[in-house]
């Protein structure tokens, strides 16, 4: 490639722009001098001082070319090599990098409580002595790794989400239960909480603080000297966050009746005191606060939904201003900035490969945070607190060194595509099942377009919405049997999805139908096999196959798979019959819905109804009947 410059005073000279390294620059300069200055400069030996200037010019050109290429390369997520640049690009595209990954483990926590006579000579656990171990309690492994809990462990509350196992631990001299052993299972992560304080002086817009430490996981909390809590948000323009509130009669008299299955209510809370955090390197975390002041007062920026366009009290009219109808809480202040206070930052460190400890190694209690109780026997209460023990029956998994450079690229691209929005039907399913369990557990979910299943038939009282989606859901009861979600869980789910749904989408949360069934089968066995043992193995395989965790809404039953499953059991010679029948007695605990299994069977496949439904083997120990036949 050559560029020709035409001048009235000079002859035409050709300049090449393809040179990018030191040698190419030098050779081109020599060639340029030979062509255009043959009479002035013709000694190109290494000892000629003129060559020094040519090499210096080539050196400068090489350096400039290198930095130009490097800057261009570091501007794109797919080609950047510097970790700090990749961090900045990731944040710009909505992904928060991880410098360390924590391991997660299921902790079994034990507690002893005394018994009490219920008045009829029967001794039952005295639940007054059951403890509430608060979040942020710590436990230690024999290898020195610290694990801490991020949810409350309530021994006195048992549900399908968090059952309490009860066993008699000790009898008194009269043969009556004296102490009961309670067991709860809770999640814990490998982390340790550290604290650092910062003295803040005069207000400063977008105040920035920096933490330095190895293996920083993230910010746990920030409080100021006045007791105010500062909330972390993904970006400073976001002024609302999810907030959990105990489901008590004082907080919500209507939804309180469901607190056994839904212990917390999900609310949106406005947070003027907020901050963002971003990693600058593997051991440097930057914390940034808001600007501290809006361009205009919030009274002007934030309209009242009841009087939009009517003007405000000072006489200024807002009819000519466009507002986003999806967010009346938005302001331009980007949050408050701290001033004349002391900030206490609690942050988590830990994780890494060494946090993947073996099973039965987390056996020591660390710092336990326990709710105090009054009007109890102090010695018994202290005995209950001192009886707390812990163990992990399974190893801790998931600990690692954080995102590699390639993982940063892949995760950033994936995050940018999602943009924290639910766009497809699968996005809604994932978001629904991702709602934290403390707000109510959604066990099954299925989504379809409104009126896709029951088309509009001309009913004037029913108006179909082509932009609406029907979300069919089911949960578990205390015995982990399928049941409809209670109103508290549905309210939480509605609040949760509202923050992620597209503006034009409407979500109708409905109950899916439960179809209960039983199985009768007949087999023949080979000689020299115990018929009863073979039969029990067949029933065990069917119980595992129809485990409700493996079944989804609108999943069909394939009879050939059941026959192959039974036929594959050691000792089975032939499968002579597999009969699936509907069970719908409300008095016996089954679903009230009848279903024609014979009419729904086509070519060996039992299809669910057109209305979203799920097949459930409700009582696996009773609803499977097998028989060994002989000829």
C-alpha positions as CSV (number, residue, x, y, z in Angstrom):
1,X,0.0,0.0,0.0
2,X,1.4,3.4,-0.9
3,X,0.2,6.9,-0.5
4,X,1.2,9.6,-3.1
5,X,1.3,13.2,-2.0
6,X,1.0,15.7,-4.8
7,X,2.5,19.2,-4.3
8,X,3.0,22.1,-6.6
9,X,6.4,22.8,-5.1
10,X,7.7,19.2,-4.7
11,X,8.0,16.2,-6.8
12,X,5.7,13.3,-6.2
13,X,7.1,11.1,-3.4
14,X,5.8,7.6,-2.4
15,X,5.4,6.8,1.3
16,X,4.7,3.2,2.5
17,X,2.5,2.7,5.6
18,X,2.9,-1.0,6.0
19,X,6.0,-0.9,8.2
20,X,5.4,-1.9,11.8
21,X,8.7,-3.1,13.3
22,X,12.2,-1.7,13.9
23,X,13.8,-3.5,10.9
24,X,11.1,-2.5,8.4
25,X,11.2,1.1,9.5
26,X,15.0,1.2,9.2
27,X,15.0,-0.4,5.7
28,X,12.3,1.9,4.5
29,X,14.2,5.0,5.7
30,X,17.3,3.8,3.9
31,X,15.4,3.2,0.8
32,X,13.7,6.6,1.0
33,X,17.1,8.3,1.4
34,X,18.6,6.4,-1.5
35,X,15.7,7.4,-3.8
36,X,15.2,11.0,-2.8
37,X,18.6,12.1,-1.4
38,X,21.2,10.2,-3.5
39,X,23.6,13.2,-3.6
40,X,23.3,14.2,0.0
41,X,23.4,10.9,1.9
42,X,24.9,7.8,0.4
43,X,26.9,6.3,3.3
44,X,24.8,3.7,5.1
45,X,27.6,2.1,7.1
46,X,27.1,1.4,10.8
47,X,29.8,4.0,11.6
48,X,28.1,6.9,9.9
49,X,26.5,9.2,12.5
50,X,23.5,9.7,10.2
51,X,22.6,6.1,10.7
52,X,22.1,6.8,14.4
53,X,19.3,9.2,13.6
54,X,17.7,6.7,11.2
55,X,17.8,4.0,13.9
56,X,16.4,6.3,16.6
57,X,13.5,7.2,14.3
58,X,13.0,3.5,13.6
59,X,13.0,2.9,17.4
60,X,10.3,5.5,18.0
61,X,8.2,4.2,15.2
62,X,8.5,0.6,16.5
63,X,7.4,1.7,20.1
64,X,4.5,3.8,18.8
65,X,3.3,0.9,16.6
66,X,3.5,-1.5,19.5
67,X,1.4,0.7,21.8
68,X,-1.1,1.4,19.1
69,X,-1.6,-2.3,18.5
70,X,-1.7,-3.1,22.2
71,X,-4.3,-0.4,22.9
72,X,-6.5,-1.7,20.1
73,X,-6.1,-5.3,21.3
74,X,-6.9,-4.4,24.9
75,X,-10.1,-2.6,23.8
76,X,-12.0,-5.8,22.9
77,X,-13.1,-8.5,25.3
78,X,-12.1,-11.3,23.0
79,X,-8.4,-10.2,22.5
80,X,-7.5,-8.4,25.8
81,X,-4.7,-9.9,27.8
82,X,-4.2,-7.7,30.7
83,X,-6.3,-8.8,33.7
84,X,-7.1,-5.2,34.8
85,X,-8.4,-4.4,31.3
86,X,-10.5,-7.5,31.3
87,X,-12.0,-6.6,34.7
88,X,-12.9,-3.1,33.3
89,X,-14.5,-4.6,30.2
90,X,-16.4,-7.2,32.2
91,X,-17.9,-4.5,34.5
92,X,-18.8,-2.4,31.5
93,X,-20.7,-5.4,30.0
94,X,-22.5,-6.2,33.3
95,X,-20.4,-9.1,34.7
96,X,-18.8,-9.1,38.1
97,X,-15.5,-11.1,38.0
98,X,-14.6,-13.5,40.8
99,X,-11.0,-13.6,42.1
100,X,-11.7,-16.7,44.3
101,X,-14.4,-19.3,44.4
102,X,-15.8,-20.6,47.7
103,X,-16.6,-24.1,48.5
104,X,-20.1,-25.0,49.7
105,X,-21.0,-27.7,52.1
106,X,-24.1,-29.1,53.9
107,X,-23.6,-28.8,57.6
108,X,-25.4,-31.1,60.0
109,X,-25.9,-29.1,63.2
110,X,-27.0,-30.9,66.4
111,X,-28.6,-29.7,69.6
112,X,-29.9,-31.3,72.8
113,X,-33.1,-30.1,74.4
114,X,-34.8,-31.4,77.6
115,X,-38.1,-33.2,77.5
116,X,-41.4,-32.1,79.2
117,X,-44.5,-33.9,80.4
118,X,-47.4,-32.8,78.2
119,X,-49.8,-33.6,81.0
120,X,-50.9,-37.0,79.9
121,X,-47.8,-38.9,81.0
122,X,-46.2,-38.5,77.5
123,X,-42.9,-36.9,77.3
124,X,-42.2,-34.6,74.3
125,X,-39.4,-32.2,73.4
126,X,-39.5,-28.9,75.2
127,X,-39.4,-26.6,72.2
128,X,-38.8,-23.6,74.4
129,X,-35.2,-24.6,74.5
130,X,-34.8,-25.0,70.8
131,X,-32.2,-22.5,69.5
132,X,-32.0,-20.1,66.6
133,X,-28.5,-20.0,65.2
134,X,-28.2,-16.7,63.3
135,X,-26.5,-16.2,60.0
136,X,-22.8,-15.4,60.0
137,X,-22.1,-18.1,62.6
138,X,-18.8,-19.8,62.0
139,X,-17.6,-23.4,62.1
140,X,-14.1,-24.8,61.7
141,X,-12.6,-27.8,60.0
142,X,-9.8,-29.8,61.4
143,X,-7.6,-28.4,58.6
144,X,-8.2,-24.8,59.9
145,X,-10.6,-23.7,57.2
146,X,-13.5,-21.5,58.4
147,X,-17.0,-21.9,57.2
148,X,-19.9,-19.6,57.9
149,X,-23.6,-19.8,57.4
150,X,-25.6,-17.2,55.5
151,X,-29.1,-18.2,56.8
152,X,-30.8,-18.7,60.2
153,X,-31.0,-22.2,61.5
154,X,-34.2,-22.7,63.4
155,X,-34.4,-25.9,65.3
156,X,-37.9,-25.2,66.4
157,X,-39.3,-24.9,62.8
158,X,-39.6,-28.0,60.6
159,X,-40.7,-27.8,57.0
160,X,-40.1,-29.4,53.6
161,X,-37.5,-26.7,53.0
162,X,-35.6,-27.4,56.3
163,X,-36.9,-30.5,58.2
164,X,-35.9,-31.0,61.8
165,X,-34.9,-34.6,62.7
166,X,-35.9,-35.6,66.2
167,X,-34.5,-38.6,68.1
168,X,-34.5,-39.6,71.8
169,X,-30.9,-39.1,73.1
170,X,-31.2,-40.2,76.7
171,X,-33.7,-41.8,79.1
172,X,-34.0,-41.0,82.8
173,X,-34.1,-43.6,85.6
174,X,-37.8,-44.1,85.1
175,X,-37.4,-45.0,81.5
176,X,-38.8,-41.7,80.2
177,X,-37.1,-39.6,77.6
178,X,-34.9,-37.0,79.3
179,X,-33.2,-35.3,76.3
180,X,-34.0,-35.2,72.7
181,X,-31.4,-34.8,69.9
182,X,-32.4,-32.3,67.1
183,X,-30.6,-32.2,63.8
184,X,-30.8,-29.5,61.1
185,X,-29.0,-29.3,57.8
186,X,-27.9,-25.9,56.6
187,X,-25.7,-24.5,53.8
188,X,-22.3,-23.0,54.7
189,X,-19.5,-21.5,52.6
190,X,-15.8,-21.4,53.1
191,X,-15.1,-17.8,54.2
192,X,-13.9,-15.7,57.0
193,X,-15.2,-12.2,57.9
194,X,-12.7,-9.4,58.3
195,X,-13.3,-5.8,59.3
196,X,-11.7,-2.6,58.3
197,X,-12.7,1.0,59.2
198,X,-12.3,4.2,57.2
199,X,-12.6,7.7,58.6
200,X,-14.5,9.9,56.2
201,X,-14.3,13.7,56.2
202,X,-16.1,16.2,54.0
203,X,-18.5,15.1,51.4
204,X,-16.9,14.0,48.2
205,X,-18.8,13.0,45.1
206,X,-18.3,9.4,44.1
207,X,-16.0,8.7,47.1
208,X,-13.8,5.7,46.5
209,X,-12.2,3.4,49.1
210,X,-9.9,0.5,48.5
211,X,-9.4,-2.9,50.2
212,X,-6.2,-4.9,49.9
213,X,-6.3,-8.5,50.8
214,X,-5.7,-12.0,49.3
215,X,-8.8,-14.0,48.2
216,X,-11.4,-11.3,48.7
217,X,-14.8,-12.7,48.0
218,X,-16.9,-9.6,48.4
219,X,-18.5,-7.1,50.8
220,X,-20.6,-8.5,53.6
221,X,-21.8,-5.1,55.0
222,X,-20.9,-1.5,55.4
223,X,-22.3,0.6,58.4
224,X,-21.4,4.1,59.5
225,X,-20.9,5.4,63.0
226,X,-24.6,6.5,63.2
227,X,-25.7,2.9,62.6
228,X,-26.9,3.5,59.0
229,X,-26.5,0.5,56.7
230,X,-25.1,1.0,53.2
231,X,-26.4,-1.4,50.6
232,X,-24.5,-2.8,47.6
233,X,-26.1,-2.5,44.2
234,X,-25.0,-3.6,40.7
235,X,-24.8,0.0,39.5
236,X,-25.3,3.3,41.3
237,X,-28.3,4.3,39.3
238,X,-30.3,1.4,40.8
239,X,-32.0,2.7,43.9
240,X,-34.1,-0.3,44.9
241,X,-33.1,-3.8,46.1
242,X,-34.8,-6.9,47.3
243,X,-35.2,-7.0,51.1
244,X,-36.3,-10.0,53.2
245,X,-38.8,-9.5,56.0
246,X,-39.9,-12.0,58.6
247,X,-43.3,-13.4,57.9
248,X,-44.9,-12.4,61.2
249,X,-48.4,-11.2,62.1
250,X,-47.1,-7.7,62.7
251,X,-45.5,-7.5,59.2
252,X,-48.3,-9.0,57.3
253,X,-51.5,-10.3,59.0
254,X,-52.9,-11.9,55.8
255,X,-49.8,-13.9,54.8
256,X,-48.7,-14.8,58.3
257,X,-50.7,-18.0,58.2
258,X,-48.2,-19.4,55.6
259,X,-45.1,-18.6,57.6
260,X,-44.4,-22.3,58.2
261,X,-43.6,-22.8,54.5
262,X,-42.7,-19.2,53.7
263,X,-40.7,-17.8,56.6
264,X,-39.8,-14.6,54.8
265,X,-41.6,-12.1,52.7
266,X,-39.8,-10.4,49.7
267,X,-40.1,-6.7,49.5
268,X,-38.6,-3.9,47.4
269,X,-36.7,-1.4,49.4
270,X,-35.4,2.0,48.3
271,X,-31.8,2.5,49.2
272,X,-30.4,6.1,49.0
273,X,-27.3,4.9,50.9
274,X,-25.7,2.5,48.4
275,X,-22.4,1.6,46.9
276,X,-20.8,-0.5,44.2
277,X,-17.7,-2.6,44.4
278,X,-15.3,-3.7,41.6
279,X,-12.0,-5.6,41.5
280,X,-9.0,-3.8,40.2
281,X,-6.7,-6.8,40.5
282,X,-6.5,-10.2,42.3
283,X,-6.1,-8.6,45.7
284,X,-7.5,-5.1,45.3
285,X,-11.2,-4.3,45.7
286,X,-12.5,-0.8,45.0
287,X,-15.7,0.6,46.8
288,X,-17.5,3.6,45.2
289,X,-20.3,5.6,46.7
290,X,-22.8,8.0,45.0
291,X,-22.5,11.6,44.1
292,X,-24.3,12.8,47.1
293,X,-26.6,15.4,45.5
294,X,-29.0,15.4,42.6
295,X,-29.0,17.9,39.8
296,X,-32.6,18.7,40.6
297,X,-34.5,17.9,43.8
298,X,-36.1,14.5,43.9
299,X,-39.5,16.2,44.2
300,X,-39.1,17.5,40.7
301,X,-37.3,14.4,39.2
302,X,-39.7,11.9,40.7
303,X,-43.3,12.4,39.7
304,X,-46.2,11.4,41.9
305,X,-48.2,8.7,40.1
306,X,-51.4,10.4,41.2
307,X,-50.8,13.8,39.7
308,X,-48.5,13.3,36.7
309,X,-48.9,16.2,34.3
310,X,-50.9,18.4,36.8
311,X,-47.8,20.4,37.8
312,X,-46.3,20.8,41.2
313,X,-46.9,23.3,44.0
314,X,-44.3,25.8,42.8
315,X,-46.2,26.3,39.6
316,X,-43.9,24.4,37.1
317,X,-45.7,22.1,34.8
318,X,-44.3,18.7,33.8
319,X,-46.6,17.9,30.8
320,X,-43.7,18.3,28.4
321,X,-41.3,15.9,30.2
322,X,-41.1,12.2,29.4
323,X,-41.0,9.9,32.3
324,X,-40.3,6.2,32.4
325,X,-43.6,4.6,33.6
326,X,-41.8,1.5,34.8
327,X,-39.8,3.3,37.5
328,X,-41.2,6.3,39.5
329,X,-38.4,5.9,42.0
330,X,-35.6,6.8,39.7
331,X,-33.5,9.9,40.6
332,X,-30.2,11.3,39.2
333,X,-28.4,11.5,42.5
334,X,-26.8,8.0,42.2
335,X,-27.1,7.6,45.9
336,X,-25.7,9.5,48.9
337,X,-22.0,10.1,49.6
338,X,-20.8,9.5,53.2
339,X,-19.4,12.4,55.1
340,X,-18.1,13.2,58.6
341,X,-18.4,9.6,59.8
342,X,-16.5,6.4,60.2
343,X,-17.4,3.5,57.9
344,X,-17.0,-0.1,59.2
345,X,-16.5,-2.5,56.2
346,X,-17.0,-6.2,56.9
347,X,-15.8,-8.3,54.0
348,X,-15.3,-11.9,53.2
349,X,-12.1,-13.6,52.4
350,X,-11.3,-17.3,51.7
351,X,-12.3,-19.9,49.2
352,X,-9.6,-21.4,46.9
353,X,-8.8,-25.1,46.3
354,X,-7.7,-25.7,49.9
355,X,-11.3,-25.0,51.0
356,X,-12.5,-28.2,49.5
357,X,-12.2,-30.1,52.7
358,X,-13.0,-33.8,53.2
359,X,-16.2,-35.3,54.7
360,X,-16.4,-35.5,58.5
361,X,-13.7,-32.8,59.0
362,X,-15.9,-29.8,60.0
363,X,-16.4,-30.7,63.6
364,X,-15.7,-27.6,65.6
365,X,-17.9,-24.6,66.4
366,X,-16.5,-21.2,66.0
367,X,-18.3,-18.0,66.8
368,X,-22.0,-18.9,67.3
369,X,-24.6,-16.1,67.1
370,X,-27.7,-17.3,69.1
371,X,-30.9,-15.5,69.8
372,X,-31.3,-15.0,73.5
373,X,-34.4,-16.4,75.3
374,X,-35.9,-15.3,78.6
375,X,-38.1,-17.0,81.3
376,X,-36.2,-20.3,80.9
377,X,-34.1,-22.3,83.3
378,X,-30.6,-20.7,82.9
379,X,-28.8,-24.0,83.5
380,X,-30.9,-25.9,81.0
381,X,-30.6,-23.1,78.5
382,X,-26.8,-23.0,78.9
383,X,-26.7,-26.8,78.6
384,X,-28.6,-26.6,75.3
385,X,-26.2,-24.0,74.0
386,X,-23.2,-26.0,75.0
387,X,-24.6,-29.2,73.4
388,X,-24.3,-27.8,69.9
389,X,-22.2,-30.0,67.6
390,X,-21.5,-30.0,63.9
391,X,-20.4,-32.4,61.2
392,X,-20.3,-32.5,57.4
393,X,-21.3,-35.9,56.1
394,X,-20.3,-34.9,52.6
395,X,-17.1,-33.1,51.4
396,X,-17.1,-29.4,50.7
397,X,-17.0,-28.7,46.9
398,X,-16.7,-25.8,44.5
399,X,-13.6,-24.0,45.9
400,X,-11.2,-22.7,43.2
401,X,-9.0,-19.9,42.2
402,X,-11.7,-17.7,40.6
403,X,-12.0,-16.7,36.9
404,X,-9.2,-17.4,34.6
405,X,-8.6,-15.0,31.7
406,X,-10.6,-17.2,29.3
407,X,-13.4,-17.8,31.8
408,X,-13.6,-14.0,32.2
409,X,-14.2,-13.6,28.5
410,X,-16.8,-16.4,28.3
411,X,-18.7,-15.4,31.4
412,X,-18.8,-11.7,30.3
413,X,-20.2,-12.5,26.9
414,X,-22.8,-14.8,28.5
415,X,-23.7,-12.2,31.1
416,X,-24.0,-9.4,28.5
417,X,-26.4,-11.6,26.4
418,X,-28.7,-12.2,29.3
419,X,-28.5,-8.6,30.6
420,X,-30.2,-9.7,33.8
421,X,-33.5,-9.9,31.9
422,X,-35.9,-12.7,31.3
423,X,-36.4,-12.8,27.6
424,X,-37.2,-16.4,26.6
425,X,-39.5,-18.9,28.3
426,X,-36.5,-20.8,29.7
427,X,-35.3,-17.5,31.3
428,X,-38.5,-17.3,33.3
429,X,-38.2,-20.9,34.3
430,X,-34.6,-20.4,35.5
431,X,-35.5,-17.2,37.4
432,X,-38.6,-18.9,39.0
433,X,-36.5,-21.8,40.3
434,X,-33.7,-19.5,41.4
435,X,-35.8,-17.6,43.9
436,X,-34.1,-18.1,47.3
437,X,-35.8,-20.9,49.3
438,X,-36.4,-18.7,52.4
439,X,-39.1,-16.8,50.4
440,X,-40.9,-20.1,49.6
441,X,-39.7,-23.0,47.5
442,X,-40.9,-23.4,43.9
443,X,-40.4,-27.1,43.1
444,X,-41.8,-27.3,39.6
445,X,-42.4,-24.6,37.0
446,X,-43.7,-24.6,33.4
447,X,-44.5,-21.6,31.2
448,X,-46.6,-21.2,28.1
449,X,-48.3,-18.4,26.1
450,X,-51.6,-17.2,27.4
451,X,-54.5,-18.9,25.5
452,X,-52.2,-21.3,23.8
453,X,-53.9,-24.2,25.7
454,X,-57.4,-22.8,26.1
455,X,-58.0,-20.6,23.0
456,X,-60.4,-17.6,23.0
457,X,-63.9,-18.8,22.3
458,X,-65.8,-15.5,22.1
459,X,-66.6,-15.2,25.8
460,X,-67.0,-11.4,26.3
461,X,-66.0,-11.6,29.9
462,X,-62.6,-13.0,29.1
463,X,-60.0,-10.9,27.2
464,X,-56.9,-12.9,26.0
465,X,-53.6,-11.1,26.2
466,X,-51.2,-12.1,23.4
467,X,-48.3,-10.6,25.4
468,X,-49.1,-12.5,28.6
469,X,-47.4,-15.7,29.8
470,X,-49.0,-18.3,32.0
471,X,-46.5,-19.6,34.6
472,X,-47.7,-22.9,36.2
473,X,-46.0,-23.7,39.5
474,X,-46.1,-26.3,42.3
475,X,-44.3,-26.6,45.6
476,X,-43.7,-29.2,48.3
477,X,-45.6,-29.7,51.5
478,X,-43.9,-30.7,54.8
479,X,-43.7,-34.3,53.6
480,X,-42.1,-33.3,50.3
481,X,-45.3,-34.1,48.4
482,X,-46.4,-31.8,45.6
483,X,-48.8,-29.1,46.5
484,X,-50.0,-25.7,45.3
485,X,-47.9,-22.7,46.3
486,X,-49.4,-20.7,49.1
487,X,-50.3,-17.0,48.6
488,X,-47.2,-15.8,50.5
489,X,-44.9,-17.7,48.1
490,X,-46.8,-16.5,45.1
491,X,-46.6,-12.9,46.3
492,X,-42.9,-13.3,46.8
493,X,-42.5,-14.8,43.3
494,X,-44.4,-12.0,41.7
495,X,-42.2,-9.4,43.4
496,X,-39.1,-11.4,42.4
497,X,-40.0,-11.7,38.7
498,X,-41.1,-8.1,38.5
499,X,-37.5,-6.9,38.6
500,X,-36.4,-9.1,35.7
501,X,-39.4,-9.3,33.3
502,X,-39.5,-7.4,30.1
503,X,-41.7,-4.3,30.1
504,X,-44.2,-5.7,27.6
505,X,-44.5,-9.1,29.4
506,X,-47.4,-10.0,31.7
507,X,-47.0,-13.1,34.0
508,X,-50.0,-15.0,35.3
509,X,-49.0,-17.3,38.1
510,X,-51.2,-20.4,38.2
511,X,-51.4,-23.8,39.8
512,X,-50.4,-26.9,37.7
513,X,-52.5,-30.0,38.1
514,X,-51.3,-33.0,40.0
515,X,-52.1,-36.5,38.7
516,X,-51.5,-39.3,41.2
517,X,-51.1,-42.9,40.1
518,X,-50.2,-46.4,41.1
519,X,-48.3,-49.2,39.4
520,X,-49.1,-52.9,39.2
521,X,-46.7,-55.2,37.5
522,X,-46.0,-58.9,37.1
523,X,-42.7,-60.6,36.4
524,X,-41.2,-64.1,36.1
525,X,-37.8,-64.8,37.5
526,X,-35.0,-67.1,36.7
527,X,-34.4,-70.2,38.7
528,X,-32.1,-70.1,41.7
529,X,-33.1,-66.5,42.4
530,X,-35.0,-65.4,45.5
531,X,-38.4,-64.2,44.2
532,X,-38.9,-61.8,47.1
533,X,-35.5,-60.2,46.8
534,X,-35.9,-59.7,43.0
535,X,-39.3,-58.2,43.6
536,X,-38.0,-55.8,46.2
537,X,-35.2,-54.8,43.8
538,X,-37.8,-54.0,41.1
539,X,-39.8,-51.9,43.4
540,X,-36.7,-50.0,44.5
541,X,-35.8,-49.3,40.9
542,X,-39.3,-48.0,40.2
543,X,-39.2,-45.8,43.3
544,X,-35.9,-44.2,42.1
545,X,-37.3,-43.8,38.6
546,X,-40.4,-42.0,39.8
547,X,-38.6,-39.9,42.4
548,X,-40.4,-36.6,42.2
549,X,-37.1,-34.6,41.9
550,X,-36.7,-36.2,38.5
551,X,-40.1,-35.3,37.1
552,X,-41.3,-32.1,35.5
553,X,-44.6,-30.6,34.5
554,X,-45.9,-32.0,31.2
555,X,-43.4,-34.9,31.2
556,X,-45.0,-38.1,29.7
557,X,-44.6,-41.6,31.0
558,X,-43.0,-44.0,28.6
559,X,-44.1,-47.5,29.3
560,X,-41.3,-49.2,27.4
561,X,-38.8,-47.4,29.7
562,X,-40.5,-48.9,32.7
563,X,-40.5,-52.3,31.2
564,X,-36.8,-52.1,30.3
565,X,-36.1,-50.8,33.8
566,X,-37.8,-53.8,35.4
567,X,-36.4,-56.2,32.9
568,X,-32.9,-55.0,33.7
569,X,-33.1,-56.0,37.3
570,X,-30.9,-59.1,38.0
571,X,-33.0,-62.2,38.2
572,X,-36.0,-60.9,36.1
573,X,-36.7,-63.3,33.2
574,X,-39.8,-61.6,31.7
575,X,-42.0,-58.6,32.4
576,X,-45.6,-59.8,31.8
577,X,-47.6,-56.8,32.8
578,X,-47.2,-53.1,33.6
579,X,-50.4,-51.4,34.5
580,X,-50.6,-47.7,35.6
581,X,-53.9,-46.6,37.2
582,X,-55.2,-43.3,38.5
583,X,-55.5,-42.7,42.3
584,X,-57.7,-39.7,43.2
585,X,-59.1,-40.1,46.7
586,X,-59.0,-36.9,48.6
587,X,-59.7,-38.8,51.8
588,X,-56.5,-40.8,51.4
589,X,-54.4,-37.7,50.6
590,X,-54.3,-38.1,46.8
591,X,-55.1,-35.4,44.3
592,X,-58.8,-34.8,43.6
593,X,-58.3,-34.9,39.8
594,X,-59.4,-38.0,37.8
595,X,-57.4,-38.9,34.7
596,X,-58.1,-41.4,32.0
597,X,-54.7,-43.2,31.7
598,X,-56.0,-45.6,29.1
599,X,-57.4,-42.8,26.9
600,X,-54.2,-40.8,27.3
601,X,-52.0,-43.7,26.1
602,X,-50.8,-43.7,22.5
603,X,-48.2,-46.0,21.2
604,X,-46.9,-46.9,24.6
605,X,-46.7,-43.3,25.8
606,X,-48.9,-41.9,28.5
607,X,-49.3,-38.2,27.7
608,X,-50.3,-35.5,30.3
609,X,-53.4,-33.4,29.9
610,X,-53.6,-30.3,27.7
611,X,-53.8,-28.3,30.9
612,X,-50.2,-28.3,32.4
613,X,-50.0,-31.2,34.8
614,X,-47.5,-33.5,36.4
615,X,-47.5,-37.2,37.2
616,X,-46.7,-38.0,40.9
617,X,-46.2,-41.3,42.6
618,X,-47.3,-39.9,45.9
619,X,-46.7,-42.9,48.3
620,X,-43.9,-45.0,46.7
621,X,-44.0,-47.6,49.5
622,X,-47.7,-48.2,49.0
623,X,-48.5,-47.4,45.4
624,X,-46.2,-49.9,43.7
625,X,-47.5,-53.5,43.7
626,X,-45.6,-56.3,42.1
627,X,-46.2,-60.0,41.8
628,X,-44.0,-62.9,40.7
629,X,-45.9,-65.4,38.6
630,X,-45.0,-68.9,37.7
631,X,-46.1,-71.2,34.9
